[in-house]
């Protein structure tokens, strides 16, 4: 899984960021289940996805503070 760039995320609208955040959280939950069942081969994807979620939340918070 390739990490998302903050530059690319900033180009998205607020609604797109919210949808992406929801999707990412669901994906993370699925990956955690697979990891606990020892079915996940790429364990680095967990860390990458957690960092992507943090980036998205940071951009959303920056936009809220700017208003």
N, C-alpha and C positions, 0 to 999 in steps of 0.2 A: 504494500500500500504506500502510495506516494503522498507525502505531506502537502497540504494546501498552503499556498503562499498568502501572507496577509494582504499583499498588494492586490491579488485576485479577489480576495474576500471583500475588500473595501469597495470594489466595483459593483457588488450585488446590492439589491434593495433591502430594506428592512424586512419585508415579508419573505424574501428569498433566504435571508440569513436565518430567520426563525424556522422556516421549513427545513433548511439544511441542518440546523441544530437538532431538531426533533429526529430527523433521519439518522444523524450521527449517534445520538443517544440510544436509539433502537439497535443500531448496528453494534455498538459497544456492548450492549446487554447480550446480544446473540453471541458475540465473540467470547465474552466472559463465560457463558454457559459451555461453549465448545471447549474452552480452555480447561474448565473444571472437569469435563468428561474426557480430557486428553485427546481431543479430536482436532485441535488447532495446531497446524504445523508452523505458521508464521506468527510467533508470539510477539514479535516486534510491532505488529500491527496494532496491538493493544495500546502501546505507548504513543504511537503515531496518532491514533484516533483520539486519545485523551488530550494530546497537545492541540489537535485541530479544534476540539470542542472548546478548549481554553481560548484559542485565538478568536473563535466566533463570539464567545461571550465577551471578550475584551472589546471587540469592535462594536458590539451592541451597546455595551456600557459607555463607551466613548461617545457614541451618537446620542445617548440619553443625556449625558452630561453637557454636551454641546448645545442642547436645546434649552 
